[in-house]
Amino acid sequence: MKENKLTPGSNMRWESSRMILPEHREMWLRHQKEDRMKFRPVWDEQQLEEFSRRLQDALVSGSTVTLHVFDPYAEIKMRGKILHLDALNKTIKMKAGGGIQYVGVQDIMDVET
């Protein structure tokens, strides 16, 4: 077998199969990212009431909770204390991560008390 100058001991014919056009690489990377993407679940009334009860209990008792927050590409957990539940705007104000955070109710995946 004849060696080429690109890679010692390899065959030029097989080396060309490893090359990829930049446009194809970008498309492939975008496809990989979309494959890992998650979708927001649709909760039934019973599950929403359970989340609401846990959040209300944590607000009244002042206990620390962990919220699992929706993100299409990552798992986000926020640990802190509930400061305010805004039913009108459907947001939760909590002290977490050294500051004040606002979380939309539709973004809650789970509530751990």
C-alpha positions as a Markdown table, in Angstrom:
| # | Residue | x | y | z |
|---|---|---|---|---|
| 1 | Met | 0.0 | 0.0 | 0.0 |
| 2 | Lys | 1.3 | 3.4 | -1.0 |
| 3 | Glu | 1.4 | 6.1 | 1.7 |
| 4 | Asn | 0.2 | 9.6 | 1.0 |
| 5 | Lys | 1.5 | 12.9 | 2.3 |
| 6 | Leu | -1.6 | 13.8 | 4.3 |
| 7 | Thr | -1.6 | 10.9 | 6.8 |
| 8 | Pro | 1.2 | 8.4 | 7.0 |
| 9 | Gly | 0.0 | 4.8 | 6.3 |
| 10 | Ser | -3.4 | 5.8 | 5.0 |
| 11 | Asn | -5.0 | 5.6 | 1.6 |
| 12 | Met | -6.0 | 8.9 | -0.1 |
| 13 | Arg | -9.3 | 7.4 | -1.4 |
| 14 | Trp | -10.5 | 6.9 | 2.2 |
| 15 | Glu | -9.2 | 10.2 | 3.5 |
| 16 | Ser | -11.5 | 12.1 | 1.2 |
| 17 | Ser | -14.6 | 10.5 | 2.9 |
| 18 | Arg | -13.8 | 12.3 | 6.1 |
| 19 | Met | -13.9 | 15.8 | 4.6 |
| 20 | Ile | -17.1 | 17.7 | 5.0 |
| 21 | Leu | -18.2 | 21.0 | 3.6 |
| 22 | Pro | -18.7 | 23.9 | 6.1 |
| 23 | Glu | -22.4 | 24.2 | 5.1 |
| 24 | His | -23.0 | 20.5 | 5.7 |
| 25 | Arg | -21.2 | 20.7 | 9.1 |
| 26 | Glu | -23.3 | 23.7 | 10.2 |
| 27 | Met | -26.5 | 21.8 | 9.1 |
| 28 | Trp | -25.4 | 18.7 | 10.9 |
| 29 | Leu | -24.6 | 20.6 | 14.2 |
| 30 | Arg | -28.0 | 22.4 | 14.0 |
| 31 | His | -29.7 | 19.0 | 13.6 |
| 32 | Gln | -27.8 | 17.6 | 16.6 |
| 33 | Lys | -28.9 | 20.5 | 18.7 |
| 34 | Glu | -32.5 | 20.1 | 17.6 |
| 35 | Asp | -32.4 | 16.4 | 18.4 |
| 36 | Arg | -31.5 | 17.2 | 22.0 |
| 37 | Met | -34.2 | 19.9 | 22.3 |
| 38 | Lys | -37.0 | 19.2 | 24.8 |
| 39 | Phe | -40.6 | 20.3 | 24.6 |
| 40 | Arg | -42.7 | 22.0 | 27.3 |
| 41 | Pro | -45.2 | 19.5 | 28.8 |
| 42 | Val | -48.9 | 20.3 | 29.0 |
| 43 | Trp | -50.1 | 19.8 | 32.6 |
| 44 | Asp | -53.6 | 18.7 | 33.6 |
| 45 | Glu | -55.5 | 20.6 | 36.2 |
| 46 | Gln | -54.7 | 18.1 | 39.0 |
| 47 | Gln | -50.9 | 18.5 | 38.5 |
| 48 | Leu | -51.2 | 22.3 | 38.4 |
| 49 | Glu | -53.2 | 22.3 | 41.6 |
| 50 | Glu | -50.5 | 20.1 | 43.2 |
| 51 | Phe | -47.8 | 22.6 | 42.1 |
| 52 | Ser | -49.9 | 25.4 | 43.4 |
| 53 | Arg | -50.4 | 23.7 | 46.8 |
| 54 | Arg | -46.6 | 23.0 | 47.2 |
| 55 | Leu | -45.7 | 26.6 | 46.3 |
| 56 | Gln | -48.3 | 28.1 | 48.6 |
| 57 | Asp | -47.1 | 25.9 | 51.5 |
| 58 | Ala | -43.5 | 26.9 | 50.9 |
| 59 | Leu | -44.5 | 30.6 | 50.8 |
| 60 | Val | -46.5 | 30.4 | 54.1 |
| 61 | Ser | -43.9 | 28.3 | 55.9 |
| 62 | Gly | -40.9 | 30.1 | 54.5 |
| 63 | Ser | -39.2 | 26.8 | 53.6 |
| 64 | Thr | -36.7 | 26.3 | 50.8 |
| 65 | Val | -37.9 | 24.7 | 47.6 |
| 66 | Thr | -36.3 | 23.5 | 44.5 |
| 67 | Leu | -38.0 | 24.4 | 41.2 |
| 68 | His | -37.2 | 22.4 | 38.1 |
| 69 | Val | -37.5 | 25.0 | 35.3 |
| 70 | Phe | -38.1 | 24.3 | 31.7 |
| 71 | Asp | -35.3 | 25.0 | 29.2 |
| 72 | Pro | -35.3 | 23.3 | 25.8 |
| 73 | Tyr | -31.6 | 22.4 | 26.0 |
| 74 | Ala | -30.7 | 22.0 | 29.6 |
| 75 | Glu | -32.0 | 20.9 | 33.0 |
| 76 | Ile | -32.3 | 23.9 | 35.3 |
| 77 | Lys | -32.8 | 23.7 | 39.0 |
| 78 | Met | -33.4 | 26.7 | 41.2 |
| 79 | Arg | -33.2 | 26.4 | 45.0 |
| 80 | Gly | -34.5 | 29.2 | 47.1 |
| 81 | Lys | -37.3 | 30.7 | 49.1 |
| 82 | Ile | -40.6 | 31.8 | 47.6 |
| 83 | Leu | -41.2 | 35.6 | 48.2 |
| 84 | His | -44.4 | 36.2 | 46.2 |
| 85 | Leu | -46.9 | 34.3 | 44.0 |
| 86 | Asp | -48.4 | 36.5 | 41.4 |
| 87 | Ala | -51.6 | 34.8 | 40.1 |
| 88 | Leu | -52.5 | 37.7 | 37.7 |
| 89 | Asn | -49.1 | 37.6 | 35.8 |
| 90 | Lys | -48.6 | 33.9 | 36.6 |
| 91 | Thr | -45.1 | 34.4 | 37.9 |
| 92 | Ile | -43.2 | 33.3 | 41.0 |
| 93 | Lys | -40.7 | 35.7 | 42.7 |
| 94 | Met | -38.1 | 33.8 | 44.7 |
| 95 | Lys | -34.8 | 34.5 | 46.3 |
| 96 | Ala | -32.3 | 32.1 | 44.7 |
| 97 | Gly | -28.7 | 32.1 | 43.5 |
| 98 | Gly | -27.8 | 35.2 | 45.5 |
| 99 | Gly | -30.5 | 37.4 | 44.0 |
| 100 | Ile | -34.1 | 37.7 | 43.1 |
| 101 | Gln | -35.4 | 35.5 | 40.3 |
| 102 | Tyr | -38.7 | 35.5 | 38.5 |
| 103 | Val | -40.1 | 32.2 | 37.1 |
| 104 | Gly | -43.2 | 31.9 | 34.9 |
| 105 | Val | -45.6 | 29.3 | 36.1 |
| 106 | Gln | -45.8 | 27.7 | 32.7 |
| 107 | Asp | -42.0 | 27.0 | 32.9 |
| 108 | Ile | -42.2 | 24.9 | 36.1 |
| 109 | Met | -41.5 | 21.3 | 35.5 |
| 110 | Asp | -41.6 | 20.1 | 39.1 |
| 111 | Val | -41.6 | 21.5 | 42.7 |
| 112 | Glu | -39.6 | 19.8 | 45.4 |
| 113 | Thr | -40.2 | 20.9 | 49.0 |
